[in-house]
Amino acid sequence: MQEYLRLDDICKTYDRTAAVDRLTLSVPKGSIYGIIGPNGAGKTTTIRMIMDIIAPDSGTIMIDGEKVTSDFRNRVGYLPEERGLYKKMTLAEVITYLAEIKGCGRAEVAGEIDGWLRKMSLAEYKGGKVEELSKGMQQKLQFITTLIHKPDLIILDELFSGLDPLNIELIKGILLEEKRKGTTILFSTHVMEQAEKLCDYICLINRGQKVLDGRLSDIKAKFGTNSIQVDIDGDGTFARDIPGVDNLTEFNNYIELKLAPGADNQAILKEIASRVLVRRFELMEPSLYDIFIEVTRIDPKELKGD
Amino acid sequence: MRKMWIVIKREYAQVVKKKSFLIGIILTPLFLIAITALPAFLATKKSSSTEHIAIIDLDQQGIGEKFKESLVRYKLDDNETPAYQVTDIHELDPADTTKITELRKTLDSLILDGQLKSYLVIYGGVEQNDSAFQVAKSFSFRTSSRFERRLSNIVSGIRLKKMNIGVSTDSVLNVTRGINLKQQAPGGKERDFMTMYLSGIVFVMIIFMTAIGYGQILMRSVIEEKNSRIIEVLVSSISPFQLMAGKVVGLGLASLTQVAIWFLIGGVIYAFRASLDISADISGVIFNPIFIIYFLLFLVLGYLMYSTLFALIGSIVNSDKEAQNFIFPIIISLMLPLVLAMYIVQEPDSTLAVVLSLIPFFTPTMMILRINFIGVEVFNFSNPIIFEATLGVILTALTTLAVIWITGRIFRIGILMYGKRPTLPELLKWTRY
């Protein structure tokens, strides 16, 4: 595993509150790396420091073993958290301008535009103005402008915000394609379910501090199988009181039980089955969400606010 | 530098491609002409039809009749049709007030009907009490001054006759007629007060409108980039200072394009002036290379200084509306010379004028007004205006550099700050980061 991006002891304080507090992380080359945490955890601040938009108060950021230079800007594609483009320019003009400003030649870009617009089903709007596009289409257009100059590193802040499920799938596909080409992808999100499906590596952060980081599969293995999902007929809230059940989360048509360490899941199954009809019983890998709650001991209500 | 060039090209194209650019090129000169030349033009414009007038002569010594004869000299444009036609002369006894009141009522209604343009009332003993008046719905400055001149001459004749010194009225008028004092610059070029004043205002207006107009375009463009958050993508590609400089230069080139087109139009009009019947001689101003160099210097410096300030405002506010409060002082400092123009034109060398024109924020407009009015023929520092103008250029250039430096410091932080507007102490802190 070759390291591509490294943050060492990064700190950034705004008006006495630490937005990012001694954050250290290492992004392997060619991986998809997710910075995950609730709103206000310091994700955007971290990304802005990597992008050299704001300077850290202390700590170092290295790309490919070197300090960030202005030349690096040309090799990175950046999608900020809040999206926006020049409304009065045409799609082709916006793409060309943002690529040129990244150091691409005009001719070089011209050859790429049509393919990208087709891929994003925006081809018919090429000569139209940005303001004529719907919000979702503008997002896709901005995604093109992030990748058009063939960056080595793609940084996506709150990747999933404002995207409908179809576009999320489309963009995931493109990101996996980029990964196969060897591009390193770093993104932030507070939507843990989505992150889980995409990341190779994650870093969980909360209140500016790293909670946990590493390869996603390693983390899941470490936290073991300690929850079960049960589809039942009727009210399952009684299961909360069964010995060995730490916590119960109700979903629309199933319940999820978090078990205490060493609890016997078969005994719990029997207990539930004696009270209601069980349609499905599944031993679960812990979700990122669960891991996050467990590690931070945060009140889940705080996260639901997102 | 290559990236800055890309920004310059975009900003330039975004302005020049717009319809408003073309409209500005055409409308601005028309607007300038309208506010400068039009009033003067209208004031000297001959009326198009014969004005019917009546006279109530309470003096009863034939003044009315003499006045009627004296008006024959005034013709309309064709030089044949009389400009005035006296329809009635009513000689009345000043004691017969009822009759006078009745007659005036009749004449008043004729005026309201439009059958009569005006009527004059000449009192008895007018040569002693100087009393006469004109009644009309609206007054033309020219007609009134003509009537006044004619009546004065007639009354002078009456006075002469009463003195009994045997000198004819004509010879006295001949002796007392005024002379026409013309103005010349050292070197012999003819100068005319009104032309100098108007051309000065035109040059001030060009600087004023360039700074305000393009400054505001720049400010809005910064606000747009900030609001759409595209600024984050931009500053992840190019340094904030390069971005700001690219915007200022791009829009500056667009404004220079506009001014160049105006000069071209002006040049063409000047070349064909003979066939266009333009009386004002502006050659002394337009074709003076020293003046043109100073004008361009002040135009560019004024634009750089003010547009950078507009960029500063754009970077610290969140909306056009919020920006309005900040624009006000800028507009005032650019307007001041226009407000003071009359004074400066009368006393271009006064201490107040010199001091004001050396305050960098006023220099571009005030100095150009002074140079234009005082006139520069040779480039020589012993000429105070050359010395002051050059000093003005240096002071303004230094101030502009300071403004650019401060704005550069604040801009790079301000463009990423959303929501609450920074306070002055915060802004000062930003310049030290």
Contacts between the chains, C-beta under 8 A, distances in Angstrom:
chain1	res1	chain2	res2	distance
A	48	B	232	7.8
A	48	B	416	7.8
A	51	B	232	7.9
A	51	B	236	4.6
A	52	B	236	7.5
A	53	B	232	6.5
A	53	B	235	5.5
A	53	B	236	6.1
A	53	B	416	6.5
A	54	B	416	7.0
A	70	B	239	6.9
A	73	B	236	6.2
A	73	B	237	5.6
A	73	B	238	7.6
A	74	B	237	7.6
A	76	B	236	7.2
A	78	B	232	7.4
A	78	B	233	6.2
A	78	B	236	4.4
A	80	B	229	5.7
A	80	B	232	3.9
A	80	B	233	6.3
A	80	B	236	7.9
A	81	B	229	7.9
A	82	B	229	4.1
A	82	B	232	7.8
A	83	B	229	6.7
A	84	B	227	7.3
A	84	B	228	3.0
A	84	B	229	4.3
A	84	B	230	5.0
A	85	B	228	6.5
A	85	B	230	5.8
A	86	B	224	7.5
A	86	B	228	7.3
A	86	B	230	6.5
A	87	B	224	7.8
A	87	B	228	7.2
A	88	B	14	7.4
A	89	B	14	7.7
A	97	B	6	7.1
A	97	B	10	5.6
A	98	B	233	6.4
A	98	B	237	7.3
A	100	B	3	8.0
A	100	B	6	4.7
A	101	B	3	5.6
A	101	B	6	5.5
A	101	B	7	7.1
A	101	B	234	6.9
A	101	B	237	4.5
A	101	B	238	5.7
A	102	B	237	5.2
A	103	B	2	7.6
A	103	B	3	7.2
A	145	B	233	7.2
